[in-house]
Each structure stands twice: as structure tokens, then as C-alpha cells.
Amino acid sequence: MKNILPLILLTSLIFFSCSKTKSGDILTFPSDWLVQHDYMGCLIMGLSPLENEYDQFRENGNAVMEKLPGSMTYDEYTNANLETMKRVMTNFVVIETSDDEVNGIECKKIVYTHTMGQLDIKVLSYFLVDGKEGYVLTFSASPEQYEKYLPEFKRIAGSINL
């Protein structure tokens, strides 16, 4: 089951063409998380530690960035990405959409679920625009663990450094 982790993480990335232009850590993860930079199209990715030998999914977070073709609002950026997500994700269901803010930056918050293989995944994503760059912060957990990790996901998102 652990061999499909890269595929699960890839689902949150397949719609984005990313390149790193920022230096340093864009997000701060807990010290016991595995953190990788410039990995699978992400500026940064963090994986939670396994909770026990039966843990089949490592909760995770990542930040991706893409150059925008022109000026866009975070609403326009979100809507463009949602259309793609609906087409490529299996059993994609939006649970919540709202305007939000992370570290003083206005953004759109989306909570959704989807299926990857036999795994159900619940996701918290933030869509931000900074000039001509769009950013997506994505945090994934099993539906059973989502509420447990939600405070940590929000803390990590709040650490954003653009």
C-alpha cells in the first residue's frame, strides 16, 4: 500500500506546471515531518511520520507555484483549477468553498474529497495569487484523520513566506 504514496501525492499536482523562483522555505513543517524541496513539482513537500506499522497513508502538505499568463484574482485562479480538478480526479466532491486568509494574504479555501485507487482522501487547499504567480497549498489526510490534522494543516499554511 505504501508504494502508491507517490501516486496519491501526484494527484494534487497533476494540474500545475511549477517552477521554483523563491529561495528558502515557503512553508514551515513540524520537525518530525519528512521535508523535501523541489520534489514532484512542489516548491516544498512535507510528510507526516507514520503513526504505527498499520498506517497506510502519511498525511502531507505541499506548496506549488505556477507563472500566470496575466493578471488574475485568486477567485479566477481557483475557478480555473477547479474545472481541471473536476475532470481529472475520481469521485471529486467539493465540501466547502470560502474566502480566507493565510499569514495576511487573501485567498480561496477549498475542502474536497476524492479517491485515488482504493483510498479516499480529504483535502484542504488554499489558492493564492501574488502578482503573476499562482500558489496552491494542499494538505491531504485520510477522512478518518482529517480533523486530527486540521489544526496542524492550518498552522503550516499560516507559516507561508512568499
Secondary structure, DSSP 8 states (H G I E B T S, - for coil): -GGGHHHHHHHTTTT--------S-SS---TTSEEEEEETTEEEEEE----STT-----EEEEEEEE-SS---HHHHHHHHHHHHHHHSEEEEEEEEEEEEETTEEEEEEEEEEEETTEEEEEEEEEEEETTEEEEEEEEE-TTTHHHHHHHHHHHHHT---
